[in-house]
């Protein structure tokens, strides 16, 4: 399975902003979010979320962000027959 392509746009002491581009069927790979984060879809479409043997479909709309707390573990898969793009903003913990 093809991997999604991340491009880090900002990485400073407070935030990490990453553009994710998914070819049809591409996935992020299994990962755990170390920080709270917001996802802003840049296209409409469905992402399949693998939470470790269970799958859910998330229907996302361009420009409609969502927030998740740190600790989420999953693999995110493009469930569309076209490229899917989103911007992810992670909020680093201040010391």
Buried (B, 14 or more C-beta within 10 A) or exposed (E): EEEBEEEEEEEEEEBBBBBBBBBEEBBBEEEEBEBBBBBBBBBBBBBBBBEEEEEEEBEBEEEEEEEBEEEBEBBBBBBBEEBBBBBBBBBBEEE
